[in-house]
Amino acid sequence: EFYDLFQVSCHGIPWITIWLASIWIIWNKSYFEVQVNFFIGLIIDIIAVSMVKAIARRKRPPSNRSDMLFAVGPDKFSFPSGHASRACYIAFFFVWLHPVRPLLMYILWLWAAAVSCSRVLMRRHYILDVLGGVALALVETWVVYCIWFSQYTSEWLVTWITEESAENDEYNV
């Protein structure tokens, strides 16, 4: 189904995996600040969505198909929409916190809107679940803004975790 593309495009596991891989593949210290702060937002999103779902425990719409990948624990619940919160967080991040070119901003807005609408059209969520996801994304973006890691801190964090030198790209044993 067409909407499945939107569902897959905003699943948390691929986003975390691809984003972590991008840090090592690109390995450019001038990108670390954006990469680290964006990644922190993804983690905040996944934790926040899981916590709210575990507390709210709202059942998914009766017409929902139970064929979702990795739907375990809180993911069995409906409120808030994790896909909507993730798509909107990604759009908010690259529009407000690290602005990209205007054309890409429009594409991000359209993609976030399409992902959010697809959740209702696929009958995975109620409209309020999606609106809750959008509101949660606003809060997450604000939190990332408030705790923004500087370039220096981001470089230190990446090199500390990877035990790699950002200066000369040598492996320190």
N, C-alpha and C positions, 0 to 999 in steps of 0.2 A: 504494500500500500504506500502511496505517496507520502503520507504523514509519517511513516516509519523513518524516513530520512531525517526529519526534524527531531524525532525521538532519539535516534542514534547520534545525531550531531551535538547533542547536549547531555549525553550520559556522563556522569562524574568520573568513572574509571578511565575512559580514554583521555579525557581532559587532563587528569592528573598525570597519567603515564606520558602523554605526548609533551606536556609542559616540562616535566622533569627531564625527559630525553632532550628537549630543546636546549636546556641549560648546558648539558654535556656536549651535544652535537655542535652547537654554535660556539660555545665557550669563548665569549667575548665579554670582558669585565665591564665594558660600557653598557651592556644590556642587563647586568645582574640586578640593578635596582628595580627595573620594571619586572623582570622575571620573578624575583623573590616576592615582591609585593603582590603581584598578580596571583602567584601560587598561594600565598598566605590567605588571600581572599577566597580562593577555591576551597581551601581547607575549612575556613570559617563557614562558607556556604554549606558544605557537606555536613559539618557538625551541627550548625544551626537548624538546617532542614530536618535532620534526624531527631534532634531534641524536640522541636516543635511537633513533629509527627508523633513521637512517642508520648507526648503530653496530650495532644488534641485527640489522637486515635480516631479520627474521622474515617469512616468506611468509604471506599471508592464507590463511584456510581454503580448501580446494579447491572448496567449494560457493559461494564468493563470486562475485557477479556483478560484472563489470568495467564497471559503468555509473555509477560515482561521479563527481560533478562535481569538477573541478579536482584529480583524483588524479594528481599529477605528482611526480617525485623521491621523497623519503622517504614521501610519502603512499601509495605503492604497497605499503608494508610494513604489518605488522600490529601490532607491539609498540612502544610502548603505544598504547592507544586514545586518539586526540586528542579525540574527542567526549566520552568518559567523563572525561578529565582536565579539559576545558573546562567541562562541566556541573558537575562536582564543585568546581572552582575557583570558579565563579560562586556556587554554593550556600555553600561555605565562607566566601567573602568577605562575603556578605550575612547570614550567620549569626554569624560570629565577629569579623570585622574591622570591619564596619559594620552592626551588627544592625538588621534591619527588624522590622516587626510580626510577632508569632507566627504569624498565619495565613499570611502571605507566606513565612515560614520553612518551614512545613509544605509549602506548594506547591513551594518550591525543592527541598526534600528529595525529594519525590515525583517532580518533573521530572528531577532528577539521577539518581535510581534508574531511572526509566523510560528515559532516554537510555542509561544504562549497560547495562541489560538488553536494550534494542533492538539494541545492537551485536552481541550474541551471537545473539539471535533472528533477526536479518537475515543471520546467517552472515558478517558482515564481520570479526569478531574471535573469538578464543578467549577463554575465561573469564579466563585469566591476563593477556591483553592489557588487558582491562577493569580488573582488579585493579591492574595496573601503572599504568593511567591514574589511578585513584583515589589510589594512593600518590604519584604524581607531583603531583597536585593538592594533596595535603597539604603536600608540600615547597614548591611554588610559593606557597601561602598563607602559609607560615612565612617565606619569603624576602620577600614583600611586607610582611609584618608587621615584619620586621627593617629594611627599607629605607624604611619609610613616609615619604612626603614630607609635610611640614607644610603647613598652610593657606598660609602665606607663600610657601614654595617652590613649591607647586602654582600659586598665582596668578602668581608670577613666570614660571614655565615656560610657562603657557598664554599669558600676554600677550607673552612673548618670541617664542614660536613664531608666534603670530598677528599680532603687531605691533599688537594692539588694546589699548586702555586698559580695564582692569577697573573703574577708578574711575568714569568718566563715559560709558562706552560710545561713545566717539568714536574714529574711525580716525586713527591717527597716521601721517603721511606723512614 
